[in-house]
Amino acid sequence: MRIAKNTFGVGDRFGRQAKPQLRACMLAAEQGIEVIPTWNKSHREHLTVGSEPPGVRRAADAAARALRWDKPYYVDADHINLDTVDGYLDSADFFTLDVAYAIGKPAAPAAVDALLGRHPELIGRIEIGGIEQPFETTREGVAAIASRYLFAVQEAGRIYRYIESAKGAENFITEVSMDETDDPQTPAELLVILAAAADEGIPLQTIAPKFTGRFNKGVDYAGDVAQFSKEFANDLAVIACAVERYGLPETLKLSVHSGSDKFSIYAPIREATARFGAGVHVKTAGTNWLEELIGLAEAGGGGLALAKDVYAGAYDAREALCAPYAAVIDIDAAKLPSPAEVRTWSSRQYTAALRHDRANADFNADLRQLLHVGYKIAAKMGARYFGMLAECEESISRNVTENLYRRHIEPLWGARRAPAESE
C-alpha cells in the first residue's frame, strides 16, 4: 500500500462520528483538496471505553458506504507494540509502531559498530539540500546517536516483521513513532534513525519525530513557533535525503502526533510542505470527542444536562483522569470552574468555555484539557450517553464537521471555506 500525500488522523472515543468526520474530507474534495482520512484509536482508549479494534473498521467502512466515498481511507492501529498488535491484525491497514519505551536502551556494541561500518557517509561533513548550513559529525557522536536510538529502530523492525508475517508486506502502511522522548531529534539523529530503519528493511512511509514545544491534548501548540518551523523544515529535508540515499519509500513523510488544535503551527506546516512538495500526516482524533460534548451542550435540554454531568464527574476524578496524560496536558486547577458553577451555565456559556475559539474571552483551555481526558466519565454512563448522542445527532454532526474543516483542513491544506447553504 502507498500512503496518500496528505492524510488526516480522525476518529472519536465512541465510534459514533465517522460520517461527520468524513464529510469534512468531502468538503475539501469539493474544493480540489485531497485529504485522506485515517481512523485511529489507541489501545489505551479501547481499554478505557471497553471497545474492540474491529469496531473502528466497521465505523469507517459504514461511513464510506453511506457517503459513497470513492477515495482511499485507512484504519490505524495506533501506538501498538508486540504486546498489543494481535488484536489489530485483521482490521487495520495502517500500523503506528510505538517504540518510545525502547529509546535510550543501549543497542549491542557490535550492532552499533556494524551500523557505522555500513554508513561511513554519516561521519564528517554532512550537506543536505534544504538545510542552509552543513553540519559536522564525528564517529563518537554518531556512535552515541546509535546507542540511543538503534535498539528502538530494531524493536520497530521486530514489530514490522511480525505484522508482515501475518498480513503480507504489500497490505499495510507503516509508521514509526519517535515523539515520546524528552528532546527533539537533530537532523543528524533523524538521518541515523532513517538509515537504521532502511537497514532493518522497514518500508517506512511516515515517521513521528519529537518536535520542540508542548503538544498538549486539545489545545494550541505551546512553544517557539519559529523554532518548530525550522525543525519541521529540517526534518523534511532529511527525509528527502534519506529517501534518495537509502531507498526508503518515496511516500515517506512526517507525522504530527497530538496535532489537533495546534493552530499556531498549521501555517508553518503548510508553508514547509508546499516548499518541499511534501505531504504530511496530522493526527486529530481527540478533538472530535470534545465536539461531541459541544454538540450535546448546544442542543440544550437533556444534552446540556448530560454535558454538565460529564464535567462534574471529570472534575471530581481529575487526579486519576489526568495521571496517564501528565506529559501531554497542563491544567491549572485554580482556573477550573466548580461543578456547581457549571450547573448554572446556559448552552452558550458551556460551549463558549469548551469550544476552541481563541478570540472568545470565555474560552477556558484548562476546562477543555480536563474534558479531553474525561471521556471515561461518559463511557461509564453507557446507554444514557449513547442515547443522548442519537437524540442530539444534528448538532453534534454539524460541530464535528465544521471543526475539522474550518479549523484544521482549511489552514493545513488551503481549502477554501465551503459556502453556507443560505449563500
C-alpha positions in Angstrom: 0.0 0.0 0.0 1.2 3.5 -0.8 0.1 6.2 1.6 -1.6 9.3 0.1 0.2 12.6 0.2 -2.0 14.3 2.7 -3.6 12.2 5.4 -5.7 13.2 8.4 -5.9 11.1 11.6 -9.5 11.2 12.6 -11.7 9.1 14.9 -13.6 9.5 18.1 -13.8 7.8 21.5 -17.0 6.0 21.0 -17.1 5.4 17.2 -20.3 7.4 16.5 -18.9 10.3 14.5 -17.3 8.6 11.4 -19.7 10.2 8.9 -19.3 13.8 10.0 -15.6 13.4 10.1 -15.7 12.0 6.5 -17.9 14.9 5.4 -15.1 17.3 6.3 -12.8 15.5 3.9 -15.6 15.6 1.3 -15.9 19.3 1.7 -12.2 19.6 1.0 -12.5 17.4 -2.1 -15.2 19.7 -3.4 -12.6 22.5 -3.3 -10.0 20.3 -5.1 -8.0 19.4 -2.0 -7.4 15.7 -1.4 -7.2 14.9 2.3 -7.4 11.2 3.1 -9.0 10.2 6.4 -7.2 7.7 8.7 -9.3 6.5 11.5 -7.2 5.8 14.6 -7.8 4.7 18.2 -5.2 3.9 20.7 -5.0 0.7 22.7 -5.4 2.8 25.8 -8.6 4.3 24.5 -10.0 0.8 23.7 -9.3 -0.3 27.2 -10.8 2.8 28.8 -14.1 2.7 26.9 -14.4 -1.1 26.5 -14.3 -1.1 22.7 -12.6 -3.5 20.4 -10.3 -2.7 17.4 -12.7 -4.1 14.7 -15.2 -1.5 15.7 -13.1 1.2 14.2 -13.0 -0.6 10.9 -16.8 -1.1 11.0 -17.4 2.6 11.6 -15.1 3.7 8.9 -16.5 1.2 6.3 -20.1 2.2 7.2 -19.3 5.9 6.8 -17.6 5.3 3.4 -20.5 3.3 2.1 -23.2 5.7 3.4 -21.5 8.8 1.9 -20.3 7.0 -1.2 -16.7 7.9 -0.6 -14.7 6.6 -3.6 -11.2 7.6 -2.4 -8.8 5.6 -0.1 -9.1 5.6 3.6 -7.2 3.8 6.3 -7.6 2.3 9.7 -4.7 2.9 12.1 -3.6 0.5 14.8 -2.4 3.5 16.9 0.6 3.2 19.2 0.9 -0.6 19.2 3.8 -2.9 20.0 4.4 -6.6 20.1 2.3 -7.0 23.3 -0.8 -5.4 21.8 -0.7 -5.8 18.0 -2.5 -9.1 17.7 -6.0 -7.6 18.2 -5.5 -5.2 15.3 -4.1 -7.5 12.6 -7.5 -8.3 11.0 -9.0 -4.8 11.0 -6.1 -2.4 10.5 -4.2 -1.5 7.4 -2.0 1.3 9.0 0.2 0.5 11.9 1.8 3.1 14.2 4.7 1.3 15.8 5.3 2.9 19.2 8.9 2.3 20.3 9.2 5.2 22.7 9.8 2.7 25.5 12.9 1.5 23.7 14.6 4.9 23.1 17.6 5.2 25.3 18.0 1.4 25.8 21.6 0.8 24.5 22.0 -1.4 21.4 24.6 -4.1 21.4 28.1 -2.5 20.8 28.6 -4.9 17.9 25.3 -3.6 16.3 26.5 0.0 16.7 29.8 -0.8 15.1 28.1 -2.6 12.2 25.9 0.5 11.6 29.0 2.7 11.5 30.7 0.3 9.1 27.8 0.3 6.7 27.3 4.0 6.8 30.6 5.9 6.6 28.7 8.8 5.0 27.1 9.6 8.3 30.5 10.7 9.7 32.1 14.0 8.8 30.7 17.0 6.9 27.0 16.4 6.1 25.4 18.5 3.4 21.6 18.2 2.9 19.6 20.1 0.4 17.2 22.4 2.1 19.3 22.8 5.2 21.3 26.0 4.9 24.4 25.1 6.9 26.2 21.8 6.6 26.9 20.1 9.9 29.8 18.1 11.2 29.6 14.7 12.9 32.3 12.5 14.5 32.5 8.8 14.8 32.0 9.1 18.5 28.9 11.4 18.0 27.3 9.0 15.6 28.0 6.1 17.9 26.3 8.0 20.7 23.2 8.6 18.5 23.1 4.9 17.5 23.5 3.9 21.1 20.4 6.0 22.0 18.1 5.1 19.0 19.3 1.9 17.3 17.6 -0.5 19.8 14.3 1.3 19.3 14.7 1.0 15.5 15.5 -2.7 15.9 12.4 -3.1 18.0 10.4 -1.4 15.2 11.9 -3.9 12.8 10.7 -6.8 15.0 7.2 -5.4 15.2 7.1 -4.7 11.5 8.2 -8.2 10.6 5.6 -9.7 12.9 2.9 -7.7 11.1 4.3 -8.6 7.7 4.2 -12.3 8.5 0.5 -12.0 9.3 -0.7 -9.6 6.6 1.9 -9.6 3.8 4.3 -6.8 3.0 2.1 -5.0 0.5 -1.1 -4.9 2.6 -0.4 -2.2 5.2 1.3 1.1 5.9 4.0 1.5 8.5 4.6 4.5 10.7 7.2 4.7 13.5 6.6 6.9 16.5 9.7 8.5 17.9 8.0 11.5 19.5 7.6 10.4 23.1 11.0 11.4 24.3 12.5 14.4 26.1 14.4 16.2 23.3 13.7 16.9 19.6 15.9 14.8 17.3 18.6 16.8 15.5 19.0 16.4 11.7 21.9 14.1 12.4 19.9 12.0 14.7 17.0 11.7 12.3 19.3 10.7 9.5 20.9 8.0 11.6 17.4 6.7 12.6 16.3 6.6 8.9 19.5 4.8 7.8 18.9 2.3 10.6 15.3 1.8 9.5 16.4 1.1 6.0 18.9 -1.4 7.3 16.1 -3.1 9.2 14.1 -3.4 6.0 11.2 -1.3 7.3 9.3 0.2 4.3 8.6 3.3 6.4 6.0 5.7 5.0 5.6 8.1 7.9 7.6 8.9 11.0 6.7 10.9 14.0 9.7 12.6 15.4 9.8 14.7 18.5 9.5 18.5 18.0 10.3 21.3 20.3 7.5 22.7 22.5 4.5 21.0 24.1 1.7 19.3 22.2 -0.9 19.2 24.9 -4.1 17.5 24.2 -6.8 19.5 22.6 -5.2 23.0 22.9 -2.9 25.1 20.8 0.9 24.5 20.5 2.9 25.8 23.4 6.4 26.7 22.3 8.6 28.7 20.0 6.8 28.7 16.6 9.9 29.9 14.8 12.0 27.0 16.3 9.3 24.5 15.4 9.2 25.8 11.8 13.0 25.3 11.5 12.8 21.8 12.9 9.9 20.8 10.7 11.6 22.1 7.6 14.9 20.4 8.5 13.1 17.1 9.1 11.5 17.4 5.6 15.0 17.9 4.1 16.4 14.9 6.0 13.6 12.7 4.8 14.1 13.7 1.2 17.8 13.0 1.6 17.1 9.6 3.2 14.6 8.5 0.6 17.2 9.2 -2.2 20.2 7.8 -0.3 18.7 4.7 1.4 16.0 3.7 -0.9 13.2 4.3 1.6 9.7 4.7 0.1 9.1 7.9 -1.9 5.9 8.4 0.1 7.8 8.8 3.4 6.6 11.8 5.2 6.3 13.4 8.6 3.6 12.7 11.1 2.5 15.2 13.8 1.0 13.5 16.8 -1.4 15.3 19.1 -1.8 17.5 16.1 -5.4 18.5 16.7 -5.9 22.2 17.5 -2.2 23.2 17.1 -3.4 26.2 15.2 -0.2 28.2 15.7 1.9 25.8 13.7 -0.5 25.0 10.9 0.8 27.9 8.7 4.4 26.8 9.1 3.4 23.2 8.2 1.6 24.3 5.2 4.4 26.6 4.0 7.1 24.0 4.5 5.3 21.1 2.9 4.5 23.3 -0.1 8.1 24.4 -0.4 9.4 20.8 -0.3 6.5 19.3 -2.3 5.9 17.0 0.7 2.9 15.5 2.3 2.1 15.3 6.0 0.1 13.2 8.4 -1.7 15.1 11.2 -3.5 13.2 14.0 -6.6 15.0 15.2 -8.9 12.3 16.7 -9.1 13.7 20.2 -10.7 16.9 19.1 -13.8 15.1 17.9 -14.8 13.9 21.3 -14.9 17.5 22.5 -17.1 18.5 19.6 -19.4 15.7 20.6 -19.7 17.4 24.0 -20.2 20.8 22.4 -23.0 19.4 20.2 -24.7 17.9 23.3 -24.5 21.2 25.2 -25.6 23.3 22.2 -28.7 21.1 21.8 -29.8 22.2 25.3 -32.2 20.2 27.5 -31.0 16.7 28.2 -27.9 17.1 26.1 -26.8 20.1 28.1 -27.6 18.4 31.4 -25.5 15.4 30.4 -22.6 17.6 29.3 -22.7 19.2 32.8 -22.7 15.8 34.4 -19.7 14.8 32.4 -17.8 17.9 33.6 -18.8 17.2 37.2 -17.6 13.6 37.0 -14.3 14.7 35.4 -13.8 17.4 38.0 -14.3 15.0 40.9 -12.0 12.4 39.3 -9.5 14.8 37.8 -6.4 13.4 39.5 -7.0 9.9 38.3 -8.0 11.0 34.8 -5.0 13.3 34.4 -2.3 10.9 35.6 -2.0 8.8 32.4 -1.8 12.0 30.4 0.6 14.0 32.6 3.1 14.6 29.8 0.6 16.0 27.4 -1.7 18.2 29.5 -1.0 21.3 31.5 -4.0 22.2 33.7 -4.2 24.9 36.3 -6.7 23.6 38.8 -7.3 27.1 40.1 -8.8 28.0 36.7 -11.3 25.2 36.6 -14.9 26.3 37.4 -16.6 24.3 40.1 -19.3 21.8 39.1 -21.8 23.9 41.0 -21.0 26.9 38.8 -21.2 24.9 35.6 -24.6 23.7 36.7 -25.9 27.3 36.3 -24.5 27.7 32.8 -26.6 28.1 29.7 -25.8 26.3 26.4 -23.9 29.4 25.2 -21.8 29.6 28.4 -20.8 25.9 28.2 -20.0 25.9 24.5 -18.1 29.2 24.8 -15.9 27.7 27.6 -15.2 24.5 25.7 -15.1 25.4 22.0 -11.5 26.2 20.9 -12.1 29.7 19.8 -9.1 31.8 21.0 -10.9 35.0 20.1 -13.6 34.3 22.7 -12.8 35.6 26.1 -14.9 32.9 27.7 -12.8 30.1 26.3 -11.2 28.0 29.1 -8.2 26.0 28.0 -7.9 24.3 31.4 -11.5 23.1 31.3 -11.0 21.9 27.7 -8.0 19.8 28.6 -9.8 18.3 31.6 -12.7 17.3 29.4 -10.4 16.0 26.8 -9.1 13.3 29.2 -12.6 12.9 30.8 -14.1 10.6 28.2 -14.0 7.8 30.8 -16.8 9.5 32.6 -19.0 9.4 29.5 -18.1 5.7 29.0 -19.4 4.8 32.4 -22.8 6.4 31.6 -23.4 3.8 29.0 -26.8 3.7 27.5 -27.7 7.2 28.8 -24.8 8.7 27.0 -25.3 6.8 23.7 -29.0 7.5 23.7 -28.4 11.2 24.0 -25.8 11.1 21.2 -28.6 9.8 19.0 -31.1 12.4 20.2 -28.6 15.3 19.5 -27.1 13.9 16.3 -27.8 17.0 14.2 -25.9 19.5 16.4 -23.1 17.0 17.1 -22.5 16.2 13.5 -22.6 19.8 12.4 -20.0 20.7 15.0 -17.7 17.8 14.2 -17.7 18.5 10.5 -17.3 22.3 10.9 -14.4 22.0 13.4 -12.4 19.6 11.2 -13.0 21.5 8.0 -12.7 25.1 9.2 -10.2 24.9 12.0 -8.0 22.1 10.7 -8.2 21.3 7.0 -8.5 24.9 5.7 -5.4 26.2 7.4 -3.4 23.0 6.9 -4.1 22.4 3.2 -5.6 25.5 1.9 -9.1 24.5 1.2 -11.4 27.5 0.9 -14.3 27.7 3.3 -17.3 26.0 1.9 -20.3 28.3 1.3 -23.2 28.1 3.7 -26.4 26.7 2.3 -28.0 30.1 2.5 -25.2 31.8 0.5 
